[in-house]
């Protein structure tokens, strides 16, 4: 009854009492029982009896008009939920139980959601592949031997397999965008501050690099959870409200046909991509162009080497400070990726941070010049197709040997560094039937417009109707 239904259709059935919350929850629990052992997407799951007790309580309540009422959700295992461990996929934190929820988790619960578990993540959240030594890797829904992307790969696989209606992620270096591309779904990284979060005191002199985001099968579904999770919080000085709701914001046919997209392609030949990725992107852009959208190839005035250097400076210092605050006793027990970041961050000085922040503003000004002439800019949502899940990270793109563990996710840093709202849209499959996505990037705080574009895009291309066969 609920298979392939939009979230709005499910909530309408609950609100009209045509279906009970218990029936909705049982539907998702059955899918988890059937598919999760193959995917390893949800790694901590509440006892069934307790989940159903919560569902029965929801059914007995009179006020069912909350937007997430009765929907079972699993939270990425980097965010806090009282009653569940926050392990970060790290053995040293396997018994850590937080005393408070993350801000956005409180909002989800206030809006009627039932938290049933936690989704898998990259160990300590570092790296673009969802694998860790506590729970193991998450499998790709289109090929169980391959990566689901990361670090929110558990969320991406859970959404694509319909184990949950939608899911949260944390996005620093593509962590919502990469799993979406690898799962043929939508992934949204908002402008930092749209979803309130707590920053540690140690991070106060650094730009905001990480923000919560969400993954969903359709942009309409995405709008529902965004409206439930976003908004100002007095405990987060960077948080802000939007004038309108995501659910009510639309782009009409006339506006859609007047949109201008700047295609950044391989950033003047400086970004490496596996074969077929650029071609699949350009084929989709050509189809958009045929719908009278203007798509123009851009050669931005951006030194990608300098962009990479300032990004890795800020990222490494941020991860170093986070690691320090976690009081990990034996740093050598961390992953290669986390140690790489810690060692680099340890030697970065305050002057290095200030210089990076100055250069960051220079590139913000350069991008804002582009946005004077274009509604959006576009980049691929991955530089490689899903790879073997046993790998820690790809070491080559085609025959080109990579110089760091994360150079293969360099394509995500423009949005992250310059605080630009970005949605990954699904764009098709390669010859091996592996999915790919494309980033649609908007001007800072243009989050409503970015998601409105994605809504119209899904109405035209209907990628949510393509389902994985999980064997």
N, C-alpha and C positions, 0 to 999 in steps of 0.2 A: 504493500500500500504506500509506503514511504520512499521506495527506491527511486532515485533520481529526481526527487522533488526539490524545489527551491526551498530555502529556509522560510521565506515568507509564506509559502503554501503550508508548511508544517506548523508554523506558529498560528496561522489562521485556523487550522483544524483544531489546535489546542484551545484557542480563545473561543471558538464557537462550540466547544465541547463535543466535537465529532470524533475526537480521539483523545485518549487520556495521556497525561504525561508519562505514566508508567508504560504504556504501549510504545511511546516514542523512545523512551530509554531502553526498553527491551529490544527494540529494533536495532539500535546502535550496538548494544552489548552482544547481540547475536553476530553482528558483522565483525566485531572485535574478536570474538571467540573463533570465528571462521578464518579470518585473514591475518590477525596480528602475529601469530606464531611464524608466519612466512615473512612478514615485513619488519617486525621488531620496531614498530613505530611508537607504540605506547609501552613505556618501560616500567611505570608504576601505576597500578590500577587498584582503586578502592574495592573492598569486598562487595560482591554483588548484592548481598543482603542490605548493606548500608546504603548502597546506591538506590535500590528499590524502595527502601524506607523513606529516603529523601523525595523520591518521585511520588510516593503515596501522600506525603505531606503537602506537596505542591497541588496534588489533585483535590485535597480537602480545603484548600484555600479559595476564597471567593475572588480575590483580585488576580486575574490572569492576564492583565493587559500590559505587563512589562515586556519589552521587546525580545528578551532572551528567555522568556518564561518556559521552564521545563526542558531547556536544551542542554544535553550533556556535553561538557567541554573538557579537554585535557590541555594542561598548561606546559609550555616548554620547561624543561628541567634546568633552566637558568633563573627562573622567576619563582617567587615564594608563594606557597599556599599552605596555610596552617593545616596540620593534619597529615601532610606529605613531606617526605624528605626533599630537600633541594641538594642534589648530589653533584651537579655540574658534570655528570658522567665521570667523576673522579673518585677513586676508591677511598681516598682520605676523607671524603665528605659523605660517605654512604649512610651514615647515621645522623646526619645533621637535620634537625627539625626546626624550621624558622618559627618565630613567635608572632610574626605579623605577615599579612599578605602584601604582595606588591600592589601598588596603587591601582593599576588597571584591573587586577584580579578582584579587588574589592568592588570596583564598578561593575564588572561582569556579574558578580554574585548579587549585587544590589538590583541589577536589571533582570534577575530571575534565573540565571544559569546555575546548573548543577555541575560542580567540579568533580570529575570522576577519576582523574589520574594525571600523569605527567608524560610528555612526549620526549623522545630521545634527542640528544644534542651531541655536537662535537665535544670532545673532552676539554673541560674548562672553557668551552665556547670558542676555542681557537682553531681555526682551519675551516676550509670550505667543504668538508666532507663529514657527514654525521657518523662518526664511529668513536668508540671509547672502550677502555679496558674494563669498565664496570658492567656494561650491558651489551657491548658489541656493536656492529654496524647496522644501520637501517637499510633495507633493500629498496630498490627502485620498483615502482608499481608496474612498469612496462618491461622490466627484465630483472628478476630477483637476484641475479648475480652482480648487478651493477649498483653504483652509488645513487642515493636519493638527493645528493647535494647537501648543502649545509650552511650554517650550523643548525638550521631549523628543519633538517631533513625528516625527523620524526613527524613534525607537524605537516609537512608537505605530503608525505606518504599517507598519513592518517586522513587528510582531507580528500585526496584523490581516490582513496579506497572507500570513502564514505564511512569511516569509523567514527567520525565526529562531523558535525555540520560545517564547522570552520575552525580555525586554530590560530593561536598567537605565535609570534616568533620574535626574536630580538635581532635587529639588523645593524651590523657595523660594516661588514665588507661583503654585502650581498646575501646575508643569512635568511632573508625572506624571499629575495628575488631569485637566487639560484635554485632552491628546492621547487619553486613554482615552475621555473623553466624545465626542470627535470621531471615534472609531474603533469604537465599539460593543464596547469591551473593558473590562477592569478595570485600574485604576491605583491603586497603594498608596503613600501617604506615611507612613512609620513615625514613631514617637516618635523625636526626635533622640537618637542614641547607640545605638539598636538595631543599626544598621549603622555600624561604626566608620569614622571618617574623620579626616584630618589637618586641623587648623585652623592657619592662619598665626598667628604671634605678634601680628600687627597686629589680629587679631580677638578677642583674649583678653578684652577688656572689654565685648564685645557678646554678646547672647544668640545662641544657635544658630538661625539662620533657615533654613539649607539642610541638607537631608539626602538621601543617596542613597535611591532607591526603585525600584520595579519595575512593569512593565506585562505583562499576560498575557491570554490568551483566556479562561481560567477561574481561579477562586480556588484550585482544587486545583493547577493549574500554578504559581500564585503561591506556594503553600505550599512547594513543592519548592525554588525558588530562594531564598526567604527563609531557609529552614532552612540552606541552603548558605552564605549570605552574612552572617548575623547573628551577634552574640555579642561578648563582651568582648575588647578588645585593650589591652594594657598601654600602648601608645603613644597611646591616646585615653582620657583620664581621664573622659570623659562616657559611654563605652560600657558596656553592661550585658548580662547574660544573662537569658533568660526561663526559667521553671520547666519549661515543656513545649515541645514542637515544634509548629510550625504544621500539619504534616501530620496529627498525631494529635489536634488540638483540633477538636471538633465541638460544634454546638448541636443537641440532640435536639428532637423535635417538641413536647414539653411546654415546654421552655425557650423555644423559638421563639415559641410562642403567648402567652408571658407577657412578651415584650419590649415595652418602652415607648419610642417614638420621639418626640422633640420636633421639630416642623417649624418652622424659622425663617423660611421663605418669603422675603419681600423685606426682612427685618430692619426691621419696623415701617414699611414703605413707603419706606425709604431706599436700597435697592438697585434699580437699573434692570435690566430684562430684556426681551429681544426677545419679541414675541408667540409664544405657544405653550409657552415654556419652563416657566413655573410650572404651566400646565395639564397638561403631560405628567408633571411631577413629582407633582402632586396626584392624577392618575389612578392612578399606580403606588402611591402611599401609600394610596389608597382600596382598592386590591386587597390590599395588606398588611393593612389594617384588616379586610377581609372574612375574612382568615385568622386573625382574633382577636388580631392584634397591636394594641396601643393606640397610636394616632397622635393627637397633640394639637398644635394650633397654639399656638406660643409667642410672646410679646411680651417679648423679653429686655431687661433693664435695661442696655442697651449704647448708648453715644453713638457712633454710627458715624463721625461727623466726628472725634471724638477718637481713635477706633481707627485711622482712616486716617492721622491726623497722626503718631501715635506709630509706626505701621508704616512710613510713608515716611521718618521720621527714622532709624529703625534700619536699614532697607534701604539707603537712600542712603549712609549712613556705611559700611556693610559693603561696598557696591560700590565706593565711593571708595577704601577701603583695599585692596581686591583689585586695583583698577586701578593704584594706586601701586606695589604689589608686582610688577606685570607689566612695569614699566619701559617702557611704551609711549612711543615717542619723540615722536610727533605726535598729541596728544589730539584734534585737530580731524579726524583720519581715522576716529575712532570713529563709531558710529551716533548718530543724534539721541537715541535712548533712553539709550545709555550716557553721552553727554555730559550729558544732563539729570540723570542720577543723580550723576555726578561733580561737577557744579557745585553741586548741592544738598548733597551730602555734604561738600564742601570747607569749607562755612561752619558746619557743625554742630559745636557745642562739647561738651566733656565733660559739662558741666552738663545740656545737652539730652539726652544719652544717659542720664544718671542719672535724670532726670525721666521719660523714656520707660519706663525699667525699673520705676520705681515704679508707673506707670499700668498697665503690663503685669501686674504682680502683682495689682492691683485687679481686672482683668478675669478673671484666672485664678480668683480667689476667686468671682466672679460665675458663671462657667461651672461651677465645682465645685458650686455650689448646685443648678444644674440637674441635674447628674449624680447628685445624691442621690435624685432622683425619676425619672430617665430613664436607660435603658441607652445610648441614642445620641441625637444631634441630627442633623438633616438640612438640607442646603442644596443648591441646584442646583450642578452641576459646570461651569457656564458661564453667562455673561450674554448671549452672542450665539451663534447657530448658526455653523457654518463659513462663512467669508467669502472673498472673492477673494484668492488667494494672492499676487497682485502688490502688495497693500497692505502697508504696514509695520505698521499696526495700525488697528482700527476707530476712527473719529472720532465716531460717533454710535451710540446705542442707540435704535432707532425714530427719533423726531425730536429726541431729547434729545442735545445736543452735549456731548461729554465734555471735562473740563477738563485731563486729563493723558493721556499716551500709554498708561497702564496702568489707568485707572479701570474698563475693561471686564473686568478680572480681579480686581476688588475682593473678589469672593465667596470667594476663596481665603485671605484674610489671617487669618481667625479661627483656622483650624487651624495655620497657619504661625507666627503670633505666639505662640500659647498652647501650642505643642508637642504637639498632639493627633493621635493616629494616625487616619488618614482613608483610606477606600477609595472610589474612584469606581465605582459600579455602573451598567451600562447600563440605560436605562429605556424606550427606544423611539425613534420617529422622528417628524419633523414632516410636514406635508403635502407637502414637497418631498423626502421620503425622506432627510433629513439626521439623523444620530443625536444623541442627547443622553444625559447621565449625571446622576447625583445623588450628592452626597457623604454618606457615612455616617460620622459623626465620633464617636469614642469618647473616654473619659477617658484622660489621660496614662498611658502604659505598659499600656493595655488592648488592645495590638496583637492578641493572640491572639483576643480576643473579637470585634474588628472583622472580622478575616478569617473567623472561624467564621461570622459572620452572612452574609458574602458567599458563602461556600460553600453555605449553606442556600438563600440567595436564588437562586443559579444552578441548584440542583437543582430548584427550583420553576418558574423562568421560562425556563431554557435559552437565554439570549441568545447563547451561544457557537455555537449551531446556525445563527444568522443570519450569512451570509457576504456580503462585498462582491463585486460583479461588476466586475472591473477591466478596462476595455476600452482 
